[in-house]
Amino acid sequence: MPSAVIAAYEYDGARETLTIRYHSGKVYNYLQVPEKVFKEMRSTMVKGIWFNRYIKGKYPFEEVTPGLKQTNLFKPGTL
């Protein structure tokens, strides 16, 4: 289901990193996110609300928006 805030997301299980691209264009990596938590997010119908309740403010993060990194994070067909 589409989110009013989250445009796209992907998960790297090896690094336990959840990457979120917001509709604003900003991209953040949320670190140390267990795969179980990602699977719960993926299965919820209300991504933004669930994300705010269970991930935002609970896991370390880094903004990765600047430069070419943003375009390299989301390859067509991977989300």
C-alpha positions as CSV (number, residue, x, y, z in Angstrom):
1,M,0.0,0.0,0.0
2,P,1.4,3.5,-0.8
3,S,2.5,5.7,2.0
4,A,2.0,9.5,2.2
5,V,5.6,9.8,3.5
6,I,7.6,6.8,2.3
7,A,8.2,6.7,-1.5
8,A,10.3,3.5,-1.5
9,Y,12.3,1.2,0.7
10,E,14.7,-1.7,0.5
11,Y,16.5,-3.9,3.0
12,D,20.1,-5.3,3.0
13,G,20.0,-8.4,5.3
14,A,23.7,-8.9,5.4
15,R,24.2,-5.3,6.7
16,E,20.9,-5.2,8.6
17,T,20.3,-1.8,6.9
18,L,16.8,-0.5,6.0
19,T,17.0,2.2,3.3
20,I,14.1,4.6,3.1
21,R,13.5,7.1,0.4
22,Y,10.9,9.7,1.4
23,H,8.6,11.6,-1.0
24,S,10.7,14.7,-0.2
25,G,13.6,13.0,-1.9
26,K,15.7,12.5,1.2
27,V,17.2,9.1,1.7
28,Y,18.2,7.5,5.0
29,N,19.8,4.3,6.1
30,Y,18.4,2.9,9.3
31,L,21.1,0.6,10.8
32,Q,21.0,-2.6,12.9
33,V,17.4,-3.3,11.9
34,P,16.7,-7.0,12.3
35,E,15.3,-8.8,9.3
36,K,12.2,-9.7,11.5
37,V,11.4,-6.0,11.9
38,F,11.8,-5.4,8.2
39,K,9.4,-8.3,7.4
40,E,6.8,-6.9,9.8
41,M,7.1,-3.5,8.1
42,R,6.8,-5.1,4.6
43,S,3.6,-6.9,5.7
44,T,1.8,-3.9,7.2
45,M,-0.8,-2.0,5.3
46,V,0.2,1.4,6.9
47,K,3.9,1.7,6.3
48,G,4.4,5.3,7.5
49,I,2.5,4.9,10.8
50,W,4.2,1.5,11.5
51,F,7.6,3.0,10.6
52,N,7.1,5.9,13.0
53,R,6.0,3.6,15.8
54,Y,8.6,0.8,15.5
55,I,11.7,2.1,13.6
56,K,12.1,5.9,13.7
57,G,13.9,7.0,16.9
58,K,14.7,3.4,17.8
59,Y,17.6,2.6,15.4
60,P,20.7,4.6,14.5
61,F,20.5,6.2,11.1
62,E,22.4,8.2,8.6
63,E,21.3,10.5,5.8
64,V,22.6,9.4,2.4
65,T,20.8,11.9,0.2
66,P,23.6,14.0,-1.2
67,G,25.3,13.5,-4.5
68,L,25.1,10.4,-6.6
69,K,24.5,8.0,-3.7
70,Q,20.8,8.6,-3.9
71,T,20.4,7.5,-7.5
72,N,22.7,4.4,-6.8
73,L,20.6,3.2,-3.9
74,F,17.4,2.5,-5.9
75,K,18.0,0.7,-9.1
76,P,14.8,0.3,-11.3
77,G,13.0,-2.9,-10.5
78,T,14.6,-3.5,-7.1
79,L,11.9,-1.9,-4.9
